[in-house]
Amino acid sequence: MIETESAGGVRHPDDPDPVESTKVVAAFTLAVLAVVFAPFVGGVIPAALALLLARQAEDDIRASEGFLLGAGRLRPIRRLAWIALGIAAAVVIALLLVWAVNAARSVGEPSYVGDVAEGLLGT
């Protein structure tokens, strides 16, 4: 029976090799999609899911005692997800500002075409 050393100490030969966490891969994919779709406000859901998966992956990596890899990618994943949320929030705020400016410009103007009342009265 051959024993090899790993980061956690002596490793049994029947132990599996360390692999990258699939949650890290999924979170990275979702974070990239979130940034791509953030200008269309569709990136909010993938960004939230990426943050959730990153938290779960971090817990899994800690509990795996060195058999799951990918902890180094969690910070960029979180950064991408927060960037996507920021872009989506900026787009929503910009749209609200445009709406408010248009609403302010139309103050005092009738909200209907001038001949609507005449057409209804038949004159």
GILIN-V116268 format. One record per pair of residues at least 6 apart in sequence whose C-alpha atoms are under 8 Angstrom apart, sorted by sequence separation. I is the first residue (numbers start at 1). J is the second residue. D is the distance in Angstrom with one decimal. If there is no record, write none. Layout:
# GILIN-V116268
I|J|D  I|J|D
This chain:
# GILIN-V116268
4|10|5.9  5|11|5.6  37|43|4.6  38|44|6.7  61|67|7.6  3|10|6.4  4|11|5.3  36|43|7.1  61|68|5.3  3|11|5.8  4|12|6.9  34|42|7.3  35|43|6.3  60|68|7.6  61|69|6.7  3|12|5.4  4|13|7.1  34|43|3.9  61|70|7.7  2|12|7.6  3|13|5.9  33|43|6.8  34|44|6.5  61|71|6.9  2|13|6.3  34|45|7.5  1|13|7.4  34|46|5.1  35|47|7.9  33|46|6.8  34|47|5.1  58|71|6.6  31|46|6.5  30|46|5.2  31|47|5.5  58|74|7.5  30|47|6.5  30|49|7.1  31|50|5.5  30|50|5.4  54|74|6.1  27|49|7.3  28|50|6.9  27|50|4.4  54|77|7.3  26|50|7.5  27|51|7.2  54|78|7.2  27|53|5.6  51|77|7.7  26|53|7.6  27|54|6.0  50|77|7.3  51|78|6.0  50|78|7.4  24|53|7.2  23|53|6.0  24|54|6.3  51|81|6.6  23|54|7.0  50|81|6.5  23|56|7.6  24|57|6.0  48|81|7.2  23|57|5.5  47|81|4.6  47|82|7.2  21|57|6.9  47|84|6.5  47|85|6.6  21|61|7.4  44|84|7.0  43|84|6.3  44|85|5.8  43|85|7.1  44|88|6.7  35|80|6.7  43|88|6.9  24|70|6.3  31|77|6.1  34|80|7.9  35|81|7.1  38|84|5.3  42|88|7.8  21|68|5.4  31|78|7.7  34|81|6.6  38|85|7.0  41|88|4.8  18|66|6.8  19|67|6.4  20|68|5.4  21|69|5.8  32|80|6.9  35|83|7.0  36|84|8.0  39|87|6.2  40|88|7.2  41|89|7.8  18|67|4.2  19|68|5.3  20|69|4.3  21|70|6.1  24|73|7.3  28|77|5.5  31|80|5.6  32|81|7.8  35|84|4.5  38|87|5.8  39|88|5.8  17|67|6.7  18|68|5.5  19|69|5.7  20|70|5.4  24|74|7.0  27|77|6.8  31|81|5.0  34|84|5.6  38|88|4.9  41|91|7.1  16|67|7.5  18|69|6.6  34|85|8.0  40|91|7.8  41|92|7.5  35|87|8.0  39|91|6.4  31|84|7.7  8|65|6.7  8|66|6.5  7|66|6.8
